[in-house]
Amino acid sequence: MSINLQNISSFPEQPEDFNTEANQPFSEAWAKKYLQKLAEQDDRVEVLNRSGIATEIATTLMQTLRTTSVQAWARTEALLSQEVIRHQIDPQLIDPWAVTKDAHRIYQTALSAYAQQIPPPKFSTWIAKDLGHIRQKYIADDPRVMGFISMQFHYSGQMLLNLTPLAQQPLLSAYFKVIDDHLYMPLQRAYQAAAQHAYDAPPLQVVQQLLPLCSQIATNIVEQVMQLYPDYHCYTGRLDDINIQISSVRDTEMFQVYLWVCILENNISAVQQELFPLCVMLYPRLKVRWELVRQLIQLLGIEIRSRLEPQQAAYFVPYYESLWAMFSSQLLPDGKL
């Protein structure tokens, strides 16, 4: 079969002004996370390269992007439109056309990378700055707007995966996880904060020690939560559904990255200004109980403390305790908000 690649743009050789000496080690360490779960995909990638399946899939999905972006926004509005009124968010800050345009462009780039079999770690490095700019643009006036953006991108990715043959979904989802990570998590803020520290600064060393453990910590926590709540249902299904597990691991990674930013910036503002307002807006709509969130935070403290020496934990504990207090049952009993 002859594949038309006219709609699949070439992937850039190098992002402009991205790999500065200060943030390169930190950003590369995050990108390497994507290698951890891809070793078993090597044979599959080789088959894709030989057969042209990836190119064919990318071309087909590219043709659905406009429709997918519009449908994703409809789902986002259905989920969150009431929150604009409840939380007194300025509706002028949420431009559906700009949001869908950004989502269309980013997923077009992801499909291009997938078609050319650019490894997900390299894709993460290339796309990080662009996604960081998108994130910063939407949170500049009100961080809660990020809830609409993240759900738009999340639904877009889910719809595209649903149109992908089952055998190819794991590899393509690795590219989409890169997008989710950089939108949900303040990675650019973490890179910038890390760049302000000397290489041997204790706070930076603590974060660098935790960074490669992030996914394993999150997976461990989600597995424990599933055992504690075997019959739990949220908005989109059971806690043990594969897509819910993926989202739960991502959220647990997100909590960790916010704590890293607090350690690196030496203040709690990232949690106060971004994480907490987003959780208060999104979790009730997604039918995630505060009890479950507190369980996640409690297990997070146990997991991280077990991986740090006492003198290292001293940089982590104050921000963790502040996080725990903000999500306490006194402030957020189930049924509130």
Long-range contacts (C-beta under 8 A, 24 or more apart in sequence): 1-52, 1-56, 3-52, 3-55, 3-56, 3-59, 4-59, 5-55, 5-59, 5-115, 7-59, 7-62, 7-63, 8-55, 8-58, 8-59, 8-62, 8-111, 8-112, 8-115, 8-116, 9-108, 9-109, 9-112, 10-112, 10-116, 11-109, 11-112, 11-113, 11-116, 11-118, 11-123, 11-126, 12-126, 14-126, 15-125, 15-126, 15-128, 15-129, 15-130, 17-129, 18-125, 18-126, 18-128, 18-129, 19-125, 20-195, 22-194, 22-195, 23-191, 23-192, 23-194, 23-195, 25-208, 26-190, 26-191, 26-194, 26-195, 26-208, 26-211, 27-125, 27-128, 27-187, 27-191, 28-125, 29-208, 29-211, 29-212, 30-124, 30-187, 30-211, 31-121, 31-122, 31-124, 31-125, 32-121, 32-212, 33-121, 33-211, 33-212, 33-214, 33-215, 34-119, 34-120, 34-121, 34-124, 34-174, 34-177, 34-178, 35-119, 35-121, 36-215, 37-174, 37-215, 38-119, 38-120, 38-171, 38-174, 41-170, 41-171, 41-174, 44-167, 44-168, 44-170, 44-171, 45-117, 45-171, 48-117, 48-168, 48-171, 49-117, 53-168, 54-114, 54-115, 54-117, 54-168, 54-171, 55-115, 57-114, 57-115, 57-164, 57-165, 57-168, 57-172, 58-111, 58-112, 58-114, 58-115, 59-115, 60-163, 61-111, 61-160, 61-163, 61-164, 62-108, 62-111, 64-160, 64-163, 65-104, 65-107, 65-108, 65-111, 65-160, 66-104, 68-107, 68-156, 68-159, 68-160, 68-163, 69-100, 69-101, 69-103, 69-104, 69-107, 69-152, 69-156, 70-100, 71-155, 71-159, 72-100, 72-103, 72-152, 72-153, 72-155, 72-156, 72-159, 73-99, 73-100, 73-152, 75-151, 75-155, 76-148, 76-151, 76-152, 76-155, 79-151, 79-235, 79-285, 79-286, 80-147, 80-148, 80-151, 80-281, 80-282, 80-285, 83-144, 83-147, 83-281, 83-285, 87-144, 87-277, 87-280, 87-281, 89-142, 89-144, 89-145, 90-141, 90-142, 93-138, 93-141, 93-142, 93-145, 94-145, 94-148, 99-148, 99-149, 99-152, 100-152, 102-134, 102-149, 103-152, 103-153, 103-156, 106-130, 106-131, 106-134, 106-153, 106-179, 107-153, 107-156, 107-157, 107-160, 107-176, 107-179, 110-175, 110-176, 110-178, 110-179, 111-160, 111-175, 113-175, 114-171, 114-172, 114-175, 120-174, 120-175, 120-177, 120-178, 123-175, 123-178, 124-178, 124-181, 124-182, 127-178, 127-179, 127-182, 128-182, 128-187, 128-188, 128-191, 129-188, 131-179, 131-182, 131-183, 132-182, 132-187, 132-188, 134-183, 135-182, 135-183, 135-186, 135-188, 136-188, 139-274, 143-273, 143-274, 143-277, 143-278, 144-277, 144-278, 144-281, 146-183, 146-274, 146-278, 147-278, 147-281, 147-282, 149-183, 150-180, 150-183, 150-184, 151-282, 153-179, 153-180, 153-183, 154-180, 154-247, 158-243, 173-246, 177-246, 177-250, 180-250, 181-250, 181-253, 184-250, 184-251, 184-254, 185-253, 185-254, 185-257, 185-258, 186-257, 186-258, 186-261, 186-270, 186-274, 187-257, 189-261, 189-270, 190-257, 190-260, 190-261, 190-264, 193-261, 193-264, 193-265, 194-264, 196-264, 197-264, 202-311, 202-312, 202-315, 203-263, 203-264, 203-266, 203-315, 204-264, 205-312, 206-263, 206-308, 206-312, 206-315, 206-316, 207-260, 207-263, 207-264, 209-307, 209-308, 209-312, 210-256, 210-260, 210-304, 210-307, 210-308, 211-260, 213-307, 214-253, 214-256, 214-257, 215-249, 215-253, 217-252, 217-256, 217-300, 217-303, 217-304, 217-307, 218-249, 218-250, 218-252, 218-253, 218-256, 219-249, 220-299, 220-303, 221-252, 221-296, 221-299, 221-300, 221-303, 222-248, 222-249, 222-252, 224-299, 225-292, 225-295, 225-296, 225-299, 228-295, 229-292, 229-295, 232-292, 233-287, 234-286, 234-287, 234-288, 235-285, 235-286, 235-287, 235-288, 236-286, 251-296, 252-296, 252-300, 255-296, 255-297, 255-300, 255-323, 256-300, 256-304, 258-323, 259-304, 259-316, 259-319, 259-320, 259-323, 262-319, 262-322, 263-315, 263-316, 263-319, 268-319, 268-322, 268-323, 271-319, 271-322, 271-323, 271-326, 272-326, 276-326, 276-327, 279-327, 280-332, 280-337, 284-337, 289-334, 290-327, 290-329, 290-332, 290-333, 290-334, 290-336, 291-329, 291-334, 293-327, 293-332, 294-324, 294-327, 294-328, 294-329, 297-323, 297-324, 297-327, 298-324
